[in-house]
Amino acid sequence: MQTADSDAIPLRGWFFRGMRGIFSLPSLILMTSFVGFSAFALESGVARGEAVFMTLTIWALPAKMILIGSMVGGANLAACFLAVTLSSVRMMPMVASIVPEMRGAKTPTWILLFLSHFVAITAWVFATQNLSKVPREARAAWFAGFGITLTVVNAVIVGLCYGVVAAFPPLVAGVLFFLTPVYFVASIWASARHSVVKVAFVIGVIAGPVFAVIAPEFDILYAGIGGGTAAYLIDRFVFRRRIKPVSPESEP
């Protein structure tokens, strides 16, 4: 809820408030996951500077994993670029849903384009939960404080932990890396406001492993499109039919 006091806070103050999001649970889980990423980069032969550069320029852990896997597999530059680009297409709905929420009457387009770079799972979940508490004209500054701070801190973590994680057992590094998708799954379920979202979630959880066996090259695509379509049809022809429309004659 916005108050008169919140409207009086300058944009710089909202930027610093966004920075405080670094201590939120989503941020702490992501930072822990980047410790696991630094272990993966070290084991794959990626240099410390390259791992830090990836953290600053590629804002998604799965995309970094795909890039390193392509590099280790001997793929050429064009193939690596295409693989990372396709893996990041999933960010488009997140950007499309959150950028209009950040846009103010005086917010320049180039700032929104720049801030789109920081939209990923953690930033999207955290911003979705908190943007409504920020005055519209200050939302871009608030998100900039959160996104930029989180990116820089993660880059520092990768740089510092790159050599330290060599002593970690592979299982520990894997668990650290896996924390982010686990949190994301839990957040999606907890924040779902409509039954169709939960139906799509359940179908995706079931269809994902099935298609991973049937068509491993296109498992995510098939599970996503098929699960989403099935959830829409179930919501359209099952759930909505249970809601009886109220006729004007029945109104008091």
PARO-243584 format. One line per field, with one value per residue (C-alpha): residue in three letters; residue number from 0; x, y, z. Coordinates in nm, 2 decimals. Layout:
res <- Ala / ...
n <- NUM / ...
X <- X / ...
Y <- Y / ...
Z <- Z / ...
end
This chain:
res <- Met / Gln / Thr / Ala / Asp / Ser / Asp / Ala / Ile / Pro / Leu / Arg / Gly / Trp / Phe / Phe / Arg / Gly / Met / Arg / Gly / Ile / Phe / Ser / Leu / Pro / Ser / Leu / Ile / Leu / Met / Thr / Ser / Phe / Val / Gly / Phe / Ser / Ala / Phe / Ala / Leu / Glu / Ser / Gly / Val / Ala / Arg / Gly / Glu / Ala / Val / Phe / Met / Thr / Leu / Thr / Ile / Trp / Ala / Leu / Pro / Ala / Lys / Met / Ile / Leu / Ile / Gly / Ser / Met / Val / Gly / Gly / Ala / Asn / Leu / Ala / Ala / Cys / Phe / Leu / Ala / Val / Thr / Leu / Ser / Ser / Val / Arg / Met / Met / Pro / Met / Val / Ala / Ser / Ile / Val / Pro / Glu / Met / Arg / Gly / Ala / Lys / Thr / Pro / Thr / Trp / Ile / Leu / Leu / Phe / Leu / Ser / His / Phe / Val / Ala / Ile / Thr / Ala / Trp / Val / Phe / Ala / Thr / Gln / Asn / Leu / Ser / Lys / Val / Pro / Arg / Glu / Ala / Arg / Ala / Ala / Trp / Phe / Ala / Gly / Phe / Gly / Ile / Thr / Leu / Thr / Val / Val / Asn / Ala / Val / Ile / Val / Gly / Leu / Cys / Tyr / Gly / Val / Val / Ala / Ala / Phe / Pro / Pro / Leu / Val / Ala / Gly / Val / Leu / Phe / Phe / Leu / Thr / Pro / Val / Tyr / Phe / Val / Ala / Ser / Ile / Trp / Ala / Ser / Ala / Arg / His / Ser / Val / Val / Lys / Val / Ala / Phe / Val / Ile / Gly / Val / Ile / Ala / Gly / Pro / Val / Phe / Ala / Val / Ile / Ala / Pro / Glu / Phe / Asp / Ile / Leu / Tyr / Ala / Gly / Ile / Gly / Gly / Gly / Thr / Ala / Ala / Tyr / Leu / Ile / Asp / Arg / Phe / Val / Phe / Arg / Arg / Arg / Ile / Lys / Pro / Val / Ser / Pro / Glu / Ser / Glu / Pro
n <- 0 / 1 / 2 / 3 / 4 / 5 / 6 / 7 / 8 / 9 / 10 / 11 / 12 / 13 / 14 / 15 / 16 / 17 / 18 / 19 / 20 / 21 / 22 / 23 / 24 / 25 / 26 / 27 / 28 / 29 / 30 / 31 / 32 / 33 / 34 / 35 / 36 / 37 / 38 / 39 / 40 / 41 / 42 / 43 / 44 / 45 / 46 / 47 / 48 / 49 / 50 / 51 / 52 / 53 / 54 / 55 / 56 / 57 / 58 / 59 / 60 / 61 / 62 / 63 / 64 / 65 / 66 / 67 / 68 / 69 / 70 / 71 / 72 / 73 / 74 / 75 / 76 / 77 / 78 / 79 / 80 / 81 / 82 / 83 / 84 / 85 / 86 / 87 / 88 / 89 / 90 / 91 / 92 / 93 / 94 / 95 / 96 / 97 / 98 / 99 / 100 / 101 / 102 / 103 / 104 / 105 / 106 / 107 / 108 / 109 / 110 / 111 / 112 / 113 / 114 / 115 / 116 / 117 / 118 / 119 / 120 / 121 / 122 / 123 / 124 / 125 / 126 / 127 / 128 / 129 / 130 / 131 / 132 / 133 / 134 / 135 / 136 / 137 / 138 / 139 / 140 / 141 / 142 / 143 / 144 / 145 / 146 / 147 / 148 / 149 / 150 / 151 / 152 / 153 / 154 / 155 / 156 / 157 / 158 / 159 / 160 / 161 / 162 / 163 / 164 / 165 / 166 / 167 / 168 / 169 / 170 / 171 / 172 / 173 / 174 / 175 / 176 / 177 / 178 / 179 / 180 / 181 / 182 / 183 / 184 / 185 / 186 / 187 / 188 / 189 / 190 / 191 / 192 / 193 / 194 / 195 / 196 / 197 / 198 / 199 / 200 / 201 / 202 / 203 / 204 / 205 / 206 / 207 / 208 / 209 / 210 / 211 / 212 / 213 / 214 / 215 / 216 / 217 / 218 / 219 / 220 / 221 / 222 / 223 / 224 / 225 / 226 / 227 / 228 / 229 / 230 / 231 / 232 / 233 / 234 / 235 / 236 / 237 / 238 / 239 / 240 / 241 / 242 / 243 / 244 / 245 / 246 / 247 / 248 / 249 / 250 / 251
X <- 0.00 / 0.13 / 0.13 / 0.20 / 0.54 / 0.63 / 0.54 / 0.78 / 1.08 / 1.31 / 1.41 / 1.75 / 1.59 / 1.38 / 1.70 / 1.85 / 1.54 / 1.56 / 1.92 / 1.79 / 1.62 / 1.96 / 1.88 / 1.55 / 1.50 / 1.49 / 1.82 / 1.99 / 1.89 / 2.02 / 2.35 / 2.39 / 2.32 / 2.60 / 2.84 / 2.74 / 2.78 / 3.14 / 3.21 / 3.06 / 3.26 / 3.58 / 3.53 / 3.44 / 3.77 / 3.62 / 3.85 / 3.76 / 3.73 / 3.51 / 3.28 / 3.25 / 3.19 / 2.91 / 2.75 / 2.74 / 2.62 / 2.40 / 2.13 / 2.01 / 2.18 / 2.04 / 2.17 / 2.52 / 2.50 / 2.40 / 2.68 / 2.95 / 2.81 / 2.83 / 3.18 / 3.29 / 3.12 / 3.32 / 3.04 / 3.13 / 3.05 / 2.73 / 2.59 / 2.67 / 2.50 / 2.19 / 2.16 / 2.18 / 1.94 / 1.68 / 1.71 / 1.64 / 1.32 / 1.14 / 1.22 / 1.00 / 0.67 / 0.84 / 0.96 / 0.63 / 0.45 / 0.68 / 0.79 / 0.44 / 0.43 / 0.76 / 0.66 / 0.58 / 0.45 / 0.81 / 1.01 / 1.23 / 1.21 / 1.58 / 1.58 / 1.31 / 1.51 / 1.82 / 1.63 / 1.49 / 1.84 / 1.79 / 1.46 / 1.50 / 1.33 / 1.45 / 1.40 / 1.06 / 0.93 / 1.06 / 0.94 / 0.60 / 0.56 / 0.67 / 0.62 / 0.26 / 0.41 / 0.62 / 0.48 / 0.46 / 0.71 / 0.97 / 0.93 / 1.20 / 1.45 / 1.35 / 1.40 / 1.73 / 1.86 / 1.76 / 1.86 / 2.20 / 2.30 / 2.20 / 2.40 / 2.71 / 2.70 / 2.66 / 2.96 / 3.17 / 3.05 / 3.16 / 3.50 / 3.57 / 3.43 / 3.59 / 3.89 / 3.73 / 3.46 / 3.73 / 3.73 / 3.35 / 3.22 / 3.03 / 2.71 / 2.73 / 2.80 / 2.50 / 2.27 / 2.37 / 2.30 / 1.96 / 1.83 / 1.71 / 1.48 / 1.34 / 1.25 / 1.11 / 0.88 / 0.76 / 0.71 / 0.50 / 0.27 / 0.24 / 0.17 / -0.07 / -0.40 / -0.60 / -0.67 / -0.56 / -0.20 / -0.19 / -0.34 / -0.07 / 0.19 / 0.08 / 0.06 / 0.40 / 0.55 / 0.41 / 0.47 / 0.83 / 0.99 / 0.77 / 0.88 / 1.24 / 1.23 / 1.02 / 1.17 / 1.47 / 1.56 / 1.22 / 1.10 / 1.06 / 0.89 / 0.64 / 0.57 / 0.52 / 0.30 / 0.11 / 0.07 / -0.04 / -0.29 / -0.43 / -0.46 / -0.64 / -0.89 / -0.96 / -1.02 / -1.23 / -1.46 / -1.45 / -1.39 / -1.58 / -1.88 / -1.91 / -1.96 / -2.33 / -2.40 / -2.63 / -2.93 / -3.07 / -3.41 / -3.24 / -3.09 / -3.27
Y <- 0.00 / 0.34 / 0.64 / 1.01 / 0.94 / 0.69 / 0.94 / 1.19 / 0.96 / 1.07 / 0.82 / 0.78 / 0.66 / 0.40 / 0.28 / 0.22 / 0.05 / -0.18 / -0.26 / -0.39 / -0.67 / -0.84 / -0.97 / -1.13 / -1.50 / -1.53 / -1.33 / -1.54 / -1.86 / -1.73 / -1.62 / -1.97 / -2.12 / -1.91 / -2.07 / -2.40 / -2.23 / -2.13 / -2.50 / -2.61 / -2.34 / -2.45 / -2.82 / -2.74 / -2.55 / -2.21 / -1.94 / -1.72 / -1.40 / -1.58 / -1.70 / -1.35 / -1.21 / -1.46 / -1.36 / -1.00 / -1.04 / -1.36 / -1.31 / -1.67 / -1.97 / -2.22 / -2.01 / -2.01 / -2.39 / -2.42 / -2.20 / -2.38 / -2.72 / -2.60 / -2.47 / -2.80 / -2.99 / -2.81 / -2.61 / -2.31 / -1.95 / -1.94 / -2.25 / -2.13 / -1.80 / -1.97 / -2.21 / -1.93 / -1.72 / -1.99 / -2.08 / -1.71 / -1.69 / -1.81 / -1.47 / -1.29 / -1.35 / -1.23 / -0.91 / -0.86 / -0.89 / -0.68 / -0.39 / -0.24 / -0.25 / -0.05 / 0.21 / 0.55 / 0.85 / 0.99 / 0.67 / 0.67 / 0.37 / 0.31 / 0.27 / 0.00 / -0.18 / -0.16 / -0.30 / -0.58 / -0.73 / -0.80 / -0.98 / -1.35 / -1.59 / -1.44 / -1.08 / -1.15 / -1.33 / -1.07 / -0.78 / -0.93 / -0.96 / -0.61 / -0.37 / -0.29 / -0.14 / 0.11 / 0.43 / 0.39 / 0.67 / 0.51 / 0.15 / 0.17 / 0.31 / 0.05 / -0.24 / -0.09 / -0.09 / -0.45 / -0.59 / -0.41 / -0.49 / -0.86 / -0.89 / -0.73 / -0.93 / -1.25 / -1.16 / -1.10 / -1.43 / -1.62 / -1.44 / -1.51 / -1.87 / -1.99 / -2.14 / -2.22 / -2.45 / -2.68 / -2.85 / -2.91 / -3.26 / -3.26 / -3.35 / -3.03 / -2.81 / -2.97 / -2.92 / -2.55 / -2.50 / -2.68 / -2.45 / -2.19 / -2.41 / -2.56 / -2.22 / -2.11 / -2.41 / -2.35 / -1.97 / -2.04 / -2.27 / -2.04 / -1.73 / -1.89 / -1.69 / -1.89 / -2.26 / -2.28 / -2.20 / -2.48 / -2.72 / -2.62 / -2.66 / -3.02 / -3.12 / -2.98 / -3.16 / -3.49 / -3.43 / -3.30 / -3.63 / -3.82 / -3.61 / -3.62 / -3.99 / -3.98 / -3.67 / -3.55 / -3.28 / -3.12 / -3.22 / -2.87 / -2.74 / -3.03 / -3.03 / -2.65 / -2.61 / -2.93 / -2.87 / -2.51 / -2.60 / -2.88 / -2.66 / -2.39 / -2.65 / -2.79 / -2.44 / -2.34 / -2.64 / -2.78 / -2.51 / -2.23 / -2.45 / -2.50 / -2.12 / -2.05 / -1.71 / -1.49 / -1.38 / -1.03 / -1.17 / -1.34 / -1.03 / -0.86
Z <- 0.00 / -0.10 / 0.14 / 0.12 / 0.28 / 0.01 / -0.26 / -0.10 / -0.13 / -0.41 / -0.69 / -0.54 / -0.22 / -0.41 / -0.58 / -0.24 / -0.13 / -0.42 / -0.33 / 0.01 / -0.18 / -0.19 / 0.16 / 0.05 / 0.04 / -0.35 / -0.37 / -0.10 / -0.28 / -0.61 / -0.46 / -0.31 / -0.65 / -0.80 / -0.57 / -0.74 / -1.08 / -1.00 / -0.92 / -1.25 / -1.44 / -1.27 / -1.34 / -1.71 / -1.76 / -1.78 / -1.66 / -1.36 / -1.57 / -1.83 / -1.55 / -1.41 / -1.75 / -1.81 / -1.48 / -1.58 / -1.94 / -1.94 / -1.68 / -1.63 / -1.48 / -1.74 / -2.02 / -1.86 / -1.83 / -2.19 / -2.30 / -2.10 / -2.22 / -2.58 / -2.53 / -2.37 / -2.65 / -2.92 / -3.07 / -3.28 / -3.19 / -3.40 / -3.24 / -2.89 / -2.96 / -3.11 / -2.81 / -2.55 / -2.75 / -2.78 / -2.41 / -2.33 / -2.53 / -2.22 / -2.06 / -2.31 / -2.13 / -1.80 / -1.97 / -2.14 / -1.81 / -1.58 / -1.81 / -1.83 / -1.45 / -1.43 / -1.69 / -1.56 / -1.74 / -1.77 / -1.79 / -2.10 / -2.32 / -2.32 / -1.94 / -1.97 / -2.24 / -2.02 / -1.72 / -1.93 / -1.92 / -1.54 / -1.58 / -1.50 / -1.26 / -0.93 / -1.04 / -1.19 / -0.88 / -0.64 / -0.85 / -0.91 / -0.53 / -0.45 / -0.74 / -0.63 / -0.31 / -0.50 / -0.66 / -1.04 / -1.12 / -0.88 / -0.99 / -1.26 / -1.00 / -0.75 / -0.99 / -1.11 / -0.76 / -0.71 / -1.05 / -1.07 / -0.71 / -0.75 / -1.07 / -0.93 / -0.61 / -0.80 / -1.01 / -0.70 / -0.55 / -0.87 / -0.86 / -0.50 / -0.48 / -0.81 / -0.64 / -0.31 / -0.45 / -0.58 / -0.24 / -0.25 / -0.33 / -0.67 / -0.49 / -0.27 / -0.57 / -0.75 / -0.46 / -0.43 / -0.80 / -0.78 / -0.51 / -0.76 / -0.97 / -0.65 / -0.52 / -0.85 / -0.86 / -0.51 / -0.58 / -0.90 / -0.71 / -0.41 / -0.61 / -0.86 / -0.84 / -1.09 / -1.10 / -1.47 / -1.35 / -1.11 / -1.36 / -1.61 / -1.34 / -1.26 / -1.62 / -1.69 / -1.39 / -1.52 / -1.89 / -1.86 / -1.75 / -2.00 / -2.30 / -2.17 / -2.25 / -2.56 / -2.73 / -2.53 / -2.79 / -2.77 / -2.42 / -2.28 / -2.60 / -2.61 / -2.24 / -2.24 / -2.54 / -2.47 / -2.10 / -2.15 / -2.42 / -2.21 / -1.91 / -2.11 / -2.25 / -1.91 / -1.77 / -2.06 / -2.08 / -1.73 / -1.47 / -1.64 / -1.70 / -1.32 / -1.28 / -1.34 / -1.49 / -1.29 / -1.49 / -1.45 / -1.33 / -1.03 / -0.90 / -0.61
end
